[in-house]
Every structure is written in structure tokens, then in C-alpha cells.
Amino acid sequence: MLSTRCTGTFEPMFGRLSMLSGGLFASRSHPDFDSLRAETDPERFVWAVLPLAARSFAASIVVLPRDDSDSAAVAYLYAAMLDAYEDLLPDEADRPDLLRAFAARFGQTPRELPPPIPETLARDERERLHLLLVEKAALVDAVFDRLNPRHRRAVLELITSMADGMAWASERFAEQGGVLEDDDQLFRYCHIVMGYPALFTIELLTGSRPRSVVDALAVSEMIQLANITRDIERDLARGVAYDPALRRHLGETTAPEVPAVRERLVGLALTRATAFRSLYDSVDLTRRPEVRLAAVLMLLFTDLHFRRMAARVGRAPWRGPRGKLMTVLVALPSVVSNRYSSSLVARIEGRFLAAAATSTPS
């Protein structure tokens, strides 16, 4: 697990890379719940739980500069707590109010802890981990309170907008029998759960919104569609679908339409590759090696996911590093070479677009 941070000039990067390697080997299928529950130090808890909760996203967060990575880690963990309320609360009528109340608690003095979610509602270790996050929210709050005022405001704005947006999505699912009706709703959902965090991260690192918010939102569609295509069966079992073609199979563990839906959504995601390169090129990263590495890691892990998804839908996956360790090793030269990272982003864009050209999204 991740538990230490470094200070200094070159030492921080060495420390972050050490944390990154530790996170790659953290057991997500068998988290050490006893150790996490017993942890009382806020920073140690945040950096121990992050690679378990964030999976590939943790890599991009860990390598950021210290203040930025702390803020991004806290924001991600709060978002994971919101996910727990959205995914696990059985009462559709209460869910939107509880989501909004999670954000509203930051305006309280003293700040209340979020209401616990019964552990009986968790169906696997991933969901148990999210329940543990809610249970240990006070430790994440303690790290949040140590952030500088600008970063605290940014995190609060993000969580408020996400809570409102997820409440909107919860209401749509309830009204529409457990599905999103069309791609407009699907993309709006992607913007809520991934686009808002993308804009938050860019503002955190640059001090301003990206020149093209459209590109940032398109990138969020690509990345969130990776999550959705991975979890189609899991979501279906809990009574939720992001494509109306699956409506009649809600509550089941699979459906004959799943391969076609997965293929369609993968095709939609791959066409967003040009937005990532455009967004990457619009931010001057020549003097920000940590941020450059974080961006490349994000794209490479997204690439790894979609190559796996291509195989699941019977398509030949394109070339790329195999596994998480090789993915990180391919990304590392980005720390010292802006030319290398730009070339790598362009190559991945080309592979995504070539794969999209052979898919048939409806």
C-alpha cells in the first residue's frame, strides 16, 4: 500500500514513482480492510486507499506535484463516496437528496459525517471498499481541510456539481425504468462523472479552464465509456443500463444484446481520440514533466482498456503495452522528453481512429 511522501527537488519524483510502483501491485480483489479500518492518520489512509479505489486513475494522480496530487486524491475519494450512494442505495426516492446532502455538509459547522451505508448492500470487495470510504470520511475531510484555500474551493465546487449531476442522473434512471434513453443523456452522464473532474484537474494544474471545454468534455466521454463498457454486466445486474437496448434484461447478469452494445459504445469512445490530442496540445507541458507523465498515463491506461474490450467483442486488438507495469514503463520517458510524449499521444490517436473506422456504432 502507499503510505509515504517525499520532499525536495528530485526526491518528490522518486517518491511518487515509488508510490506508483507500489500501487500497481496493490491487491484490489483482496484489500486489507482490517488495516485500512485501523488506520488513523489521514494522509496515510488517503494514499493507502487511493490505488485500491482509483485503480488506473491512481497512477495519474500520484505523479502530480505534491499539492496538486493531494487535492486530486481527495477529490477522487469524495467522488467515489458519491458513487457509493448512487450505486448502492436501494431507495430511488431518497437517493437524489442524499447525494446533494453529501455536498451540502461542507457548509455545516461543525461538519457532519455522511450517513453510513449498510455493509449488507455491498456485493463484492470493490463495493465494500467504497462503503469503507464513507465510513472513514473524517480522515479524507482532515486532508481536505489542510489544502490551500484555492484548492479547497475547487474541490468543493467539483463535489457540489457532481452531486447535483448525479442526482439528476438518479432521477432520470428512476423515471425511465432504469435506463438512459439516448446518447444525449449518456454523454451528459459522462460529463457529470468524468467531465467535471477533468475540468477541475486542468484548472487545478493551470489556474484556468482549458481553451476548449468541448475537447475536455469529449475526452471525458472517451474515458467514462471505458468504465461503462467494462461494467455493463455488473450494472445490468443492479438494474441499470446506459443503452435502452438492454431495458428488458435489467436485473439479469447478462443479455444477448451486450456484445453489440459494448461494440457500439467502444466505437463511440474511440472517435473521441482527436479530442485528447487537441486538449493535450493546448496545454503547455514543456515545463511540467509530472503533469505530462500524468496525461500520458491516463491515455495509456485508457488504451489498455479498449484493447481488452476489442478482444471481448471479437475484434483484433491493436498494438500496445501489455499489462499495467509495461504501460507505466512505456510512459516514463515522458518525464524527460516532451517530444516523446507528443509522439506517443499521436500514435495512440492514430490507433484509436483506425480501430474506430472498422467499428460500426449505430
C-alpha positions as CSV (number, residue, x, y, z in Angstrom):
1,M,0.0,0.0,0.0
2,L,1.0,3.6,-0.4
3,S,1.9,5.3,2.8
4,T,4.8,7.8,2.3
5,R,5.5,11.1,0.6
6,C,8.8,12.8,-0.2
7,T,10.0,16.4,-0.2
8,G,12.8,18.1,-2.0
9,T,13.7,18.7,-5.7
10,F,14.3,15.4,-7.4
11,E,13.2,13.4,-4.4
12,P,9.5,14.1,-4.9
13,M,9.5,12.5,-8.3
14,F,11.5,9.5,-7.0
15,G,9.0,9.2,-4.1
16,R,6.0,9.4,-6.4
17,L,7.4,6.8,-8.8
18,S,8.0,4.5,-5.7
19,M,4.4,5.1,-4.7
20,L,3.3,4.4,-8.3
21,S,5.1,1.0,-8.4
22,G,3.5,0.1,-5.0
23,G,0.1,1.0,-6.3
24,L,0.5,-1.3,-9.3
25,F,0.8,-4.3,-7.1
26,A,-1.9,-3.4,-4.5
27,S,-4.5,-6.1,-4.2
28,R,-7.8,-4.8,-5.5
29,S,-9.5,-8.1,-5.3
30,H,-8.5,-8.7,-1.7
31,P,-8.0,-5.3,0.1
32,D,-6.6,-5.4,3.6
33,F,-9.8,-4.0,5.2
34,D,-8.6,-4.5,8.7
35,S,-5.5,-2.4,8.1
36,L,-7.5,0.3,6.3
37,R,-10.1,0.4,9.1
38,A,-7.5,0.6,11.8
39,E,-5.6,3.5,10.1
40,T,-6.0,6.8,12.0
41,D,-3.5,9.0,10.1
42,P,-5.4,11.0,7.4
43,E,-2.6,11.2,4.9
44,R,-1.6,7.5,5.3
45,F,-5.2,6.5,4.8
46,V,-5.7,8.6,1.7
47,W,-2.6,7.2,0.0
48,A,-3.2,3.7,1.1
49,V,-6.8,3.6,-0.2
50,L,-6.3,5.6,-3.4
51,P,-4.8,2.8,-5.6
52,L,-7.5,0.4,-4.4
53,A,-10.3,2.8,-5.1
54,A,-9.0,4.6,-8.2
55,R,-7.2,1.7,-9.9
56,S,-5.6,3.1,-13.1
57,F,-6.5,6.7,-12.2
58,A,-4.3,6.5,-9.2
59,A,-1.2,6.4,-11.4
60,S,-2.0,9.8,-12.9
61,I,-2.8,11.3,-9.5
62,V,0.3,10.0,-7.7
63,V,2.8,11.5,-10.2
64,L,1.4,15.1,-10.0
65,P,3.2,17.8,-7.9
66,R,2.5,17.4,-4.2
67,D,-0.2,20.0,-3.6
68,D,-2.0,19.1,-6.8
69,S,-1.9,15.3,-6.1
70,D,-3.2,15.8,-2.6
71,S,-6.2,17.8,-4.0
72,A,-6.8,15.4,-6.8
73,A,-6.7,12.4,-4.4
74,V,-9.2,14.0,-2.0
75,A,-11.5,14.9,-4.9
76,Y,-11.3,11.4,-6.3
77,L,-12.1,9.8,-3.0
78,Y,-15.1,12.1,-2.4
79,A,-16.3,11.2,-5.9
80,A,-16.0,7.5,-5.0
81,M,-18.2,8.2,-2.0
82,L,-20.8,9.8,-4.2
83,D,-20.6,6.7,-6.4
84,A,-21.3,4.5,-3.4
85,Y,-24.6,6.5,-2.7
86,E,-25.5,6.4,-6.4
87,D,-24.8,2.7,-6.9
88,L,-25.8,1.1,-3.6
89,L,-28.7,3.0,-2.0
90,P,-31.9,0.9,-2.8
91,D,-34.4,3.7,-2.3
92,E,-34.7,5.7,-5.6
93,A,-36.8,8.4,-3.9
94,D,-34.2,9.2,-1.2
95,R,-31.1,8.9,-3.4
96,P,-31.0,12.3,-5.0
97,D,-31.5,14.1,-1.7
98,L,-28.7,12.1,-0.1
99,L,-26.4,12.9,-3.0
100,R,-27.0,16.6,-2.6
101,A,-26.7,16.4,1.2
102,F,-23.2,14.9,0.8
103,A,-22.0,18.1,-0.8
104,A,-24.1,20.4,1.5
105,R,-22.4,19.0,4.6
106,F,-19.3,21.1,3.7
107,G,-21.2,24.2,4.5
108,Q,-22.1,23.0,8.0
109,T,-20.3,24.0,11.3
110,P,-19.5,21.6,12.7
111,R,-19.4,19.4,9.5
112,E,-21.5,16.3,9.8
113,L,-20.2,12.9,8.7
114,P,-22.1,11.4,5.7
115,P,-24.7,8.8,6.7
116,P,-23.3,5.3,6.6
117,I,-24.4,2.7,4.1
118,P,-25.2,-0.7,5.4
119,E,-22.5,-3.2,4.5
120,T,-25.1,-5.7,3.6
121,L,-25.8,-3.7,0.4
122,A,-22.2,-4.4,-0.9
123,R,-22.0,-7.3,-3.3
124,D,-18.2,-7.5,-3.8
125,E,-14.9,-6.2,-2.5
126,R,-15.0,-3.1,-4.7
127,E,-18.3,-2.0,-3.2
128,R,-17.1,-2.9,0.3
129,L,-14.2,-0.6,-0.2
130,H,-16.5,2.3,-1.2
131,L,-18.5,1.7,1.9
132,L,-15.3,1.8,4.0
133,L,-14.5,5.2,2.3
134,V,-17.8,6.6,3.5
135,E,-17.2,5.2,7.0
136,K,-13.7,6.8,7.1
137,A,-14.8,10.1,5.5
138,A,-13.5,12.0,8.5
139,L,-9.9,11.1,7.5
140,V,-10.4,12.4,4.0
141,D,-12.0,15.5,5.4
142,A,-8.9,16.1,7.5
143,V,-6.7,16.1,4.4
144,F,-9.2,18.3,2.6
145,D,-9.0,20.8,5.5
146,R,-5.2,21.0,5.1
147,L,-5.4,22.0,1.4
148,N,-4.8,25.6,0.5
149,P,-7.9,27.8,0.1
150,R,-7.9,27.8,-3.7
151,H,-7.7,24.0,-3.9
152,R,-10.4,23.6,-1.2
153,R,-12.8,25.8,-3.2
154,A,-12.0,23.9,-6.4
155,V,-12.7,20.5,-4.7
156,L,-15.9,21.8,-3.1
157,E,-17.2,23.2,-6.4
158,L,-16.4,19.9,-8.1
159,I,-18.2,17.8,-5.5
160,T,-21.2,20.1,-5.5
161,S,-21.6,20.0,-9.2
162,M,-21.1,16.2,-9.3
163,A,-23.6,15.7,-6.5
164,D,-26.2,17.8,-8.4
165,G,-25.4,16.0,-11.7
166,M,-25.6,12.5,-10.2
167,A,-28.9,13.4,-8.5
168,W,-30.2,14.4,-12.0
169,A,-29.0,11.0,-13.4
170,S,-30.6,9.1,-10.5
171,E,-33.9,10.9,-11.2
172,R,-33.6,10.0,-14.9
173,F,-32.9,6.3,-14.1
174,A,-35.9,6.3,-11.8
175,E,-38.3,8.0,-14.2
176,Q,-37.1,5.9,-17.2
177,G,-37.2,2.5,-15.7
178,G,-33.5,2.0,-15.0
179,V,-32.1,3.2,-18.4
180,L,-30.7,6.3,-20.1
181,E,-32.9,6.8,-23.1
182,D,-30.4,8.1,-25.7
183,D,-26.8,9.2,-26.3
184,D,-27.5,12.8,-25.3
185,Q,-28.3,11.5,-21.8
186,L,-25.4,9.2,-21.9
187,F,-22.9,11.9,-22.8
188,R,-24.4,14.2,-20.1
189,Y,-23.8,11.5,-17.6
190,C,-20.2,11.2,-18.8
191,H,-19.7,14.9,-18.4
192,I,-21.1,14.8,-14.8
193,V,-18.9,11.9,-13.6
194,M,-15.8,12.5,-15.7
195,G,-16.0,15.8,-17.5
196,Y,-16.4,17.9,-14.3
197,P,-13.3,16.1,-12.7
198,A,-11.4,16.7,-16.0
199,L,-12.1,20.4,-15.9
200,F,-11.3,20.5,-12.2
201,T,-7.9,18.9,-12.8
202,I,-7.0,21.2,-15.7
203,E,-7.9,24.3,-13.6
204,L,-6.0,22.8,-10.7
205,L,-2.8,22.4,-12.7
206,T,-3.0,25.5,-15.0
207,G,-5.1,28.0,-12.9
208,S,-7.7,28.4,-15.7
209,R,-10.2,26.5,-17.8
210,P,-8.9,24.8,-21.0
211,R,-9.3,26.9,-24.1
212,S,-11.6,24.2,-25.5
213,V,-14.1,22.9,-22.9
214,V,-15.6,20.9,-25.8
215,D,-12.4,18.9,-26.1
216,A,-12.3,18.3,-22.3
217,L,-15.8,17.0,-22.3
218,A,-15.2,14.8,-25.3
219,V,-12.2,13.3,-23.5
220,S,-14.5,12.7,-20.5
221,E,-16.8,10.8,-22.8
222,M,-14.0,8.6,-24.0
223,I,-12.7,7.8,-20.5
224,Q,-16.1,7.3,-18.9
225,L,-17.2,5.0,-21.8
226,A,-14.2,2.8,-20.8
227,N,-15.8,2.4,-17.3
228,I,-19.2,1.8,-18.7
229,T,-18.1,-0.8,-21.3
230,R,-16.2,-2.6,-18.5
231,D,-19.1,-2.7,-16.2
232,I,-22.1,-3.4,-18.5
233,E,-22.9,-6.8,-16.9
234,R,-22.3,-5.5,-13.4
235,D,-24.6,-2.5,-13.9
236,L,-27.2,-4.7,-15.6
237,A,-27.3,-7.0,-12.5
238,R,-28.0,-4.0,-10.3
239,G,-30.9,-2.8,-12.5
240,V,-29.1,-0.1,-14.5
241,A,-28.3,0.2,-18.2
242,Y,-26.7,3.0,-20.3
243,D,-28.3,1.8,-23.5
244,P,-32.1,1.3,-23.9
245,A,-31.5,-1.9,-25.9
246,L,-30.8,-3.6,-22.5
247,R,-34.0,-2.5,-20.8
248,R,-35.8,-5.9,-20.8
249,H,-32.7,-7.5,-19.1
250,L,-32.4,-5.3,-16.1
251,G,-31.6,-7.3,-13.0
252,E,-30.0,-10.1,-15.0
253,T,-26.3,-10.9,-15.1
254,T,-26.0,-10.8,-18.9
255,A,-28.0,-10.4,-22.1
256,P,-27.6,-11.4,-25.8
257,E,-27.5,-7.7,-26.7
258,V,-24.5,-7.0,-24.5
259,P,-21.8,-7.7,-27.2
260,A,-23.5,-5.3,-29.7
261,V,-24.0,-2.6,-27.1
262,R,-20.3,-2.9,-25.9
263,E,-19.1,-2.8,-29.6
264,R,-21.2,0.3,-30.2
265,L,-20.0,2.2,-27.1
266,V,-16.4,1.2,-27.8
267,G,-16.8,2.7,-31.3
268,L,-18.2,5.9,-29.9
269,A,-15.3,6.2,-27.4
270,L,-12.6,5.6,-30.0
271,T,-13.8,8.5,-32.1
272,R,-13.0,10.9,-29.2
273,A,-9.3,10.3,-29.6
274,T,-8.7,13.5,-31.5
275,A,-10.1,15.5,-28.6
276,F,-7.4,14.1,-26.3
277,R,-4.6,15.1,-28.6
278,S,-6.2,18.6,-29.1
279,L,-6.5,19.1,-25.4
280,Y,-3.0,17.8,-24.7
281,D,-1.5,20.2,-27.3
282,S,-3.5,23.1,-26.0
283,V,-1.7,22.9,-22.6
284,D,1.9,23.9,-22.4
285,L,3.6,20.9,-20.7
286,T,7.2,21.6,-21.7
287,R,8.0,22.7,-18.1
288,R,5.6,20.4,-16.3
289,P,7.1,16.9,-16.6
290,E,4.9,15.4,-13.8
291,V,1.7,16.7,-15.5
292,R,2.9,15.4,-18.9
293,L,3.5,12.0,-17.4
294,A,0.1,12.0,-15.7
295,A,-1.6,12.8,-19.0
296,V,0.3,10.1,-20.9
297,L,-0.5,7.6,-18.2
298,M,-4.2,8.4,-18.4
299,L,-4.2,7.9,-22.2
300,L,-2.2,4.7,-22.0
301,F,-4.4,3.1,-19.4
302,T,-7.4,4.0,-21.5
303,D,-5.7,2.5,-24.5
304,L,-5.0,-0.7,-22.4
305,H,-8.7,-0.9,-21.5
306,F,-10.0,-0.5,-25.0
307,R,-7.6,-3.1,-26.4
308,R,-9.1,-5.5,-23.9
309,M,-12.6,-4.5,-24.8
310,A,-11.8,-5.0,-28.5
311,A,-10.9,-8.6,-27.7
312,R,-14.1,-9.1,-25.7
313,V,-16.2,-8.1,-28.7
314,G,-14.3,-10.3,-31.1
315,R,-12.1,-7.7,-32.7
316,A,-8.4,-7.9,-33.2
317,P,-6.7,-5.6,-30.6
318,W,-4.2,-3.1,-31.8
319,R,-0.6,-2.9,-30.7
320,G,0.3,-1.5,-27.3
321,P,2.0,-2.3,-24.0
322,R,0.7,-5.4,-22.2
323,G,-0.4,-5.1,-18.5
324,K,-0.1,-2.2,-16.0
325,L,3.7,-2.5,-15.4
326,M,4.6,-2.3,-19.1
327,T,2.1,0.6,-19.5
328,V,3.9,2.6,-16.8
329,L,7.3,1.7,-18.3
330,V,6.2,3.0,-21.7
331,A,5.0,6.2,-20.1
332,L,8.1,7.0,-18.0
333,P,10.2,8.6,-20.8
334,S,7.6,11.4,-20.9
335,V,9.2,12.8,-17.7
336,V,12.3,13.8,-19.7
337,S,11.0,14.2,-23.2
338,N,8.1,16.4,-24.4
339,R,8.8,15.2,-27.9
340,Y,8.5,11.6,-26.9
341,S,5.2,12.1,-25.1
342,S,3.7,14.1,-28.0
343,S,4.7,11.4,-30.4
344,L,3.2,8.7,-28.2
345,V,-0.1,10.6,-27.9
346,A,-0.2,11.0,-31.7
347,R,0.5,7.2,-32.2
348,I,-2.3,6.2,-29.8
349,E,-4.7,8.7,-31.5
350,G,-3.9,7.0,-34.9
351,R,-4.5,3.5,-33.5
352,F,-7.8,4.6,-31.9
353,L,-9.1,6.2,-35.1
354,A,-8.0,3.2,-37.2
355,A,-9.9,0.9,-34.8
356,A,-12.9,3.2,-34.9
357,A,-13.0,3.1,-38.7
358,T,-13.6,-0.6,-38.6
359,S,-16.4,-0.5,-35.9
360,T,-20.0,0.2,-36.7
361,P,-21.5,2.4,-33.9
362,S,-25.2,3.0,-34.6
